[in-house]
Amino acid sequence: MIALWRAQGCGVREIARRLGRNPSTVSRELARNIRNEGKRPYLASVAQNRAQKLARRPKTRKLASRPALAAYVTGMLTARERLSPEQISARLRIDFPDDENMRISPETIYQCIYIQGRGGLRAELAAALRTGRAVRQPNRRPGTRRPRVPKELLISERPPEADDRAVPGHWEGDLIIGNPGTGAIGTLVERTSRFVILLHLPNGHTGEQVLAAIQETLPTLPARLRRTLTWDQGAEMVGIHHQVKIATGADVYFCDPHSPWQRGTNENTNGLLRQYFPKGMDLSTVTREDLDYAADGLNGRLRKTLGWKTPAQALEQILEESAA
């Protein structure tokens, strides 16, 4: 259709309008395929053949098909200055300002070194790179990332009494994030009674905002119900765990990375909470009254694991027994 409309004298913008494409897309297509400096017209068959040729895989590496460029890159890698691929790419534009065949990106140089057999450079040249590695490695490798929290704050160091739920006052916490990601709701669940406290975070979930929300809620409970708080390794809690301990008196512990099952009570509660605030909802519009309604619903829900008592009844019984 481009060839037909072009032959009829249509301009680039008119063709783009008819195709529903950007004018620059049509302009580039014409520029790639008009032959003999514009003296011969755009032909659909020629353009299609060229597109199919460029789409063939695997492609020949640039350094494998350009000996002069490969020799230059090799020389710069092994020269006294030992230039990096980025420096070589910049140096080519200085040494060969008018030769477009003497152009290569830093990433292509790296690939040509590490893809042995078809990269166009000898694998031995890896020794000339600053790292000297013979195998390319990703930026982040499992097991090499520095732990985000000290070992003594991991869940394995949490008091054993928190595991069997016999002693109340051990909490699990998490966030559910809304769409588009600004608003959030914090969930705090007491492991023995399954009692839920919801944190109001309509304007964001930074560490400071989460800390302020916790300070407004958890310290209102008796000290005997504020023993520990277990969270995942989200950045919002990692940076404020000292302040949380000071504000609430509860020791903060963190789950192992990618281990939500270690906060099973909290994960189950988050699933129940989604009945009130479905996924994809804009949580920045949720009010404090909305959270109170949902919290009352969850805390008034009969739980088989509590002998068909509600979390509110279980917590009330705990308070009565501790007072006696």
C-alpha positions, 0 to 999 in steps of 0.5 A: 500500500505504501508503494501504491499510494506513493506512486499516486503522489501521496505524502508521508503524512497522508500515508501514515494517516491511512496506515494508522502509523507515525509519520516518522515510521513511514519516512524511515521505511522510505529512506531505507528502500528508495534506490539510487539516491531517490532516482528510482521509486520505492518498490514493495517487493524490494523492501520486503526482500530486504526486511526478510534478509535483515530479520534472519537469525542468527546474524553474523557478528559485526567483527566477524564480517569486518576484519579491519574493525576486528583488528582495530578492536583487538589492537586497542584491547591489547595495547599499552593503554588497555582501553575498555570497550566503551573507550574503544567505541568512542575512539573509533569515532575520533580516528574514523570520523567519516567511515561508518563501517568503523563503528561498534557499540561497547556491548557488541565488543563484550558479546564478541569476546564472550560468545566463542566460535562466532563472536569475531574475537579470540576468547583469550582477549577476555584477559585484557578486560579489567575484570579478566573473567573468561565467562561473563557474569550477570550483575546480580548472582544468587548468593553474592548479594550482601544480606540486607539485614543482620543475621541476628534479626532473621526469623531463625533467631526469633524466640521459640515461643513465637512459633507454637503460638502459646504465648501471645504478643507475637505479630506478623506484618506486611503491606498490600499495594494498590494500583497505581502503586501509591496507596497501600494498606499495612496489615498486622496480625497477632499470631495467637488470636489472629487479631488484625490491625490495619495501617492507613497508608493512602499517600505512600509506603516509605519507611517513615510513613509505615513507622508513623502508622505503626506508632499510631496503632501498636503502642495502644496495646498492653506491653505484654501484647507487643513482644515481636514483629516479623516482617519480610525484607522490604525496604520500608521496614529494613530501614526503620526496624530500630525506630519500630523497636523503640516506639513499640517495645517489640523486637523486629525480625525478618523472614528469609528472602522470597519466603512468604510462607514464613508469615503464613498467618499474615499471608492468609489475612491478606487474602481475606482482606482482598475481599474488601479491597480487590487487586488492582484497586486504587488504595489511595482512595481508601479512608480510615473508616473503610479500614475500620469496617474491614478490620471489624469484619475480619476480627468478627469472623468465626475461625475454625482454628480458634474453636469457632471463636472470633479473633476479637473474642480470642484477644479479649480472652487473652487480656482477661487471663493476663489481667487475672 
